[in-house]
Structure formats: structure tokens, C-alpha cells
Amino acid sequence: MNDAQRQARLMTALKLITEASDATEARTRTAYAYGYLDGLQDEGHLSVHNANSLQSTAMARRDKRLADLGAAPVPNPAQGEDWGRPRTKDEEAGIEWWNALDVDERRRWMAIAGDTGVVADAWVAYKRANESAPMSIELNKPQTLANARKKIAQLSDARHQGDLTYQYAVASGWLSALRLEGLIDSSTFTELSAELNASHREIGATLADGPANH
């Protein structure tokens, strides 16, 4: 997928939030957008800066739509996001690389990354500059699949039905990002979706109703 196609899909996802017919749909569509953006960022197809900016946009659109619908506002920051997760090996490598740079090198790579102020973006710029061959997309990488299954496993953290709906939408967005970016094939997407749906049913059967507070 090229940048123009990716941007078009992201804008469509954001537009859907403002077109939600009720509060639950607005929250669910926002959660889907969060998951989609997290999936792109995790795979290096979207910078940390851009992902955060788009998530803020999604949050603002959600809040406006809830206000238009006369629904209760959502506490910010939203619960259920993937905060506090262990760093990946690539993230650890990026931190070690950054810590080893002198001030001038840090400035240089941050400038190449667009002066976003985010170390992860500078790390991505460095890796791209040092690739010996054009970037190619590998289907069904073990780490990609492992991260997707971690996202599915997070459904078990849900405290009530409203929380579960949110987590399910985030995971759905994540899987959609992987498929639409060509990072997993159709059969793998179907397999992961089946795992997600099965987990949703199993966990849902054990939870009581609760507020949709995302």
C-alpha cells in the first residue's frame, strides 16, 4: 500500500467516527481507529509522532460526536490502550543506539526524521538510511503474528462488557492494519480473526454488563 492509499484509509476511519449513529458506535469506531494506528506504528509503517497525532484527532472527533449526541464525555486518556507493555527487541535496540550517539548525531538523525522530537522516529530514519536494499514486506513474520496474538490476549483484561467491546474493536483495527498493509495473507487474517472472535465469545460469557467508558 502506498502512502496516498494509506492516508485515504486513515481519513475514512476518522470520518466514520463523526458519522456514528450513537454513542456506543462512536466509541467503538474510535477504538478500531486506535488499533489500526497502533498496528501501523508497531510495524514501522507510521511514525510515533504521526500515530499520536492521528489518535488525538480520533479522540477529538469522538468527543465532539458524543457531545453532538448528548452522551457523557469520555475520561482522557482513554483506558485500555497498550501502555506499559514490555519494550520489543527493536525498541530496546533503538534506545541503545540513541544513548550511544553524541549531541550532533542526535540532532542530525532527529532532523532527518522531521524534527518530531520522538526517538523512535529517529531510529526508524536511521534504519531506513542503512538498508542495503529497498524495503521489502515479509508476509506473516513470526514477530508480527506474536504481537497480533498479544493484542488478542488483551481481551482477557476486560472488566465488563463495555470494556470488552472496546478491546475487541482495538484488536480488530490492529488485524485490519496488518492485512491491508500486506503484512499477513488472507488465510492468516482469517485465522487470527477467528481467534479474536472465539476469545470475544468466551470472555464475554463470563462478564457482567458495564459502562462503555472509553
Disulfide bonds with the S-S distance in Angstrom:
none
